Amino acid sequence: MKMLETTTPGFLQSATRWLGAHFRRGQNDVLPTADTWNAQYESGRWTYLGQLAELSRYSVLVGYMVHLKPGGAVLDVGCGEGVLLKRLEPHGYSRYVGVDLSSSAITGLAERHSERLSFFAADGEHFVPTEQFDIIVFNEVLYFFRDPLGAVERYASSLRSGGILLVSICTAFKGGTAILERLKEVYAVLDETRVTHADNQWSWICVALARAENRAPCTES
């Protein structure tokens, strides 16, 4: 699936370079703190995620949700400012829980708290769900976990029977595709889509996964 667009916002390019320079797993042990994320959201660094240049990968995730689990209960780990929720809302859901390390990101979202909507400012790697979900989403977040494979396995225990995991990985991140390949060894792949920008400088891999009950738990080696 290739997104057609005449131009790519320069800010998107600079943000991608900045991420690649600062958060390459395996090159250093420094992961961004809540204060770092708060400062970035407050400065507007991530507002481009709601723009046209990002529409394709969000559309793939929403498509999986609507096709595989229509009207399901969703846990969005690393929800940011709620871009995925906004894309999903026209299609409906029974429950949506968003978790993000940045309290600044979810400030506006928290005001929408209701029986169907909840948002938590918490460390996504260690957040403990208190309910079951049809869909758990890890959208551009796993490379910010120290043990991404273990975290996914822990969250998978909060899936309802027949529930699915949705993972989006940016190929610009060192180690991102390796995380995805390890997950695919443990979980059944329902579908996989690569979304490439028109300038071919970077791409995302979006995968729908299901539990494979007879396989070994996923842990870091």
C-alpha positions in Angstrom: 0.0 0.0 0.0 1.6 3.3 -1.1 0.5 6.7 -0.1 0.4 9.2 -3.0 1.2 12.7 -2.0 3.0 15.5 -3.9 4.9 16.7 -1.0 5.9 15.5 2.5 5.9 18.2 5.3 9.5 19.2 6.2 8.6 19.0 9.8 7.8 15.3 9.4 11.2 14.7 7.9 13.0 16.6 10.7 11.0 14.8 13.4 11.9 11.4 11.9 15.6 12.4 11.8 15.4 13.6 15.4 13.8 10.4 16.6 16.4 8.3 14.8 19.2 10.3 16.3 18.0 10.2 19.8 16.2 6.9 20.4 18.0 4.1 18.6 17.7 1.0 20.7 21.0 -0.8 21.1 23.1 2.4 20.7 22.4 3.8 24.1 20.3 3.0 27.2 18.7 6.4 27.4 14.9 6.4 26.9 12.8 9.6 26.9 11.2 10.5 30.3 7.8 11.8 31.0 9.2 15.4 31.2 10.8 15.0 27.8 7.5 13.8 26.2 5.5 16.6 28.0 7.9 19.3 26.7 7.6 17.9 23.1 3.8 17.7 23.2 3.5 21.2 24.7 5.8 22.6 22.0 3.6 21.0 19.3 6.2 18.6 18.0 3.7 15.8 17.4 0.8 17.7 16.0 1.8 16.5 12.5 0.5 13.0 13.4 -3.0 14.2 12.7 -2.1 15.5 9.3 -2.5 13.9 5.8 1.0 12.6 5.7 0.2 10.1 8.5 -3.3 9.2 7.4 -2.3 6.0 5.6 -0.9 4.1 8.5 -3.7 5.2 10.8 -6.2 4.1 8.2 -4.6 0.6 8.1 -4.9 0.3 11.8 -8.5 1.5 11.8 -9.3 -0.9 8.9 -8.0 -3.8 10.9 -10.1 -2.8 13.9 -13.3 -2.3 12.0 -12.9 -5.5 9.9 -11.6 -7.9 12.5 -13.3 -6.6 15.7 -16.1 -4.1 14.7 -17.4 -2.2 17.7 -14.8 -3.8 20.0 -13.2 -2.7 23.2 -9.8 -1.0 22.5 -6.7 -0.4 24.6 -4.4 2.1 22.9 -0.9 1.9 24.5 0.9 5.1 23.8 -2.2 6.9 22.6 -0.6 10.4 22.5 -3.1 13.1 21.7 -5.7 10.6 20.5 -5.1 10.6 16.8 -6.1 6.9 16.4 -9.3 7.5 18.5 -10.3 10.4 16.2 -9.8 8.2 13.1 -11.9 5.4 14.7 -14.8 7.4 16.1 -16.8 7.5 12.8 -16.8 3.7 12.9 -17.7 3.2 16.5 -16.4 1.2 19.5 -17.8 -0.2 22.7 -14.9 1.0 25.0 -11.7 2.9 24.4 -8.9 3.2 27.0 -5.8 5.3 26.2 -2.5 5.2 28.1 0.4 7.6 27.6 3.4 8.5 29.6 2.8 12.2 28.8 0.2 13.9 30.9 0.4 16.8 28.5 -0.6 14.6 25.6 -3.8 13.4 27.2 -4.9 16.6 29.0 -7.7 17.4 26.6 -8.6 13.7 26.2 -9.1 13.2 30.0 -11.9 15.8 29.9 -13.9 13.3 27.7 -13.9 10.6 30.4 -17.1 8.6 30.3 -18.3 5.0 30.6 -16.9 4.4 27.1 -13.8 6.5 27.3 -10.9 6.5 29.8 -7.4 7.9 29.6 -4.4 7.4 32.0 -1.1 9.2 32.3 1.1 6.2 33.0 4.1 4.3 31.9 2.8 2.1 29.1 5.4 -0.5 29.6 4.2 -1.2 33.2 0.5 -0.1 33.1 -1.7 -2.9 34.4 -5.2 -3.1 32.7 -8.1 -3.8 35.0 -10.4 -5.1 32.2 -10.4 -7.2 29.1 -10.2 -5.9 25.5 -10.9 -7.1 22.0 -8.0 -5.0 20.6 -4.8 -3.9 22.1 -2.8 -1.4 20.0 0.9 -0.7 20.1 1.3 2.2 17.6 4.9 3.4 17.3 5.6 2.7 21.0 7.4 -0.6 21.4 10.9 0.8 20.7 10.5 3.0 23.8 10.1 0.0 26.1 13.1 -1.7 27.7 11.5 -5.1 27.3 9.0 -4.7 24.5 8.5 -8.4 23.9 7.8 -9.1 27.6 5.4 -6.1 27.7 3.4 -7.3 24.8 3.1 -10.8 26.4 1.9 -9.3 29.6 -0.7 -7.1 27.8 -1.9 -10.1 25.8 -3.3 -11.7 29.0 -5.8 -8.8 28.9 -7.2 -9.9 25.6 -10.7 -11.4 25.4 -11.0 -14.8 23.7 -10.3 -14.2 20.0 -8.8 -10.8 20.7 -6.1 -9.2 18.5 -2.9 -7.2 18.9 -2.2 -4.4 16.4 1.4 -3.3 16.0 2.8 -0.4 13.9 6.6 -0.2 13.5 8.5 2.6 11.7 11.3 1.0 9.8 13.5 4.1 10.4 14.0 2.9 14.0 17.0 0.6 14.6 15.7 -2.6 16.2 12.1 -2.0 15.3 11.8 -4.7 12.7 13.7 -7.1 14.9 11.0 -6.6 17.6 8.3 -7.3 15.0 10.0 -10.4 13.8 10.3 -11.8 17.3 6.6 -11.1 17.9 5.7 -12.9 14.7 7.5 -16.0 16.0 5.2 -16.1 19.0 1.8 -14.8 17.6 -0.2 -15.8 14.6 -0.1 -13.2 11.8 -3.6 -12.3 10.6 -2.4 -9.7 8.1 0.6 -7.4 7.4 0.7 -4.2 5.5 3.7 -1.9 4.6 2.9 1.8 4.1 5.5 3.7 2.2 5.6 7.5 1.8 5.8 8.8 -1.8 9.4 9.9 -1.5 10.4 6.4 -0.3 12.5 7.7 2.6 10.8 5.7 5.3 7.9 3.3 5.8 5.8 1.7 8.4 4.8 -2.0 8.9 1.3 -2.6 10.4 0.6 -6.1 11.6 -2.5 -7.7 13.1 -1.6 -10.6 15.4 -3.6 -13.2 17.4 -2.5 -15.3 20.3 -1.0 -18.7 19.4 -1.8 -20.6 22.6 0.5 -23.5 21.9 3.6 -21.4 21.5 6.1 -20.4 24.2 5.9 -17.1 26.0 7.8 -14.2 24.4 10.8 -13.0 26.4 14.0 -11.0 25.7 17.1 -13.1 25.1 
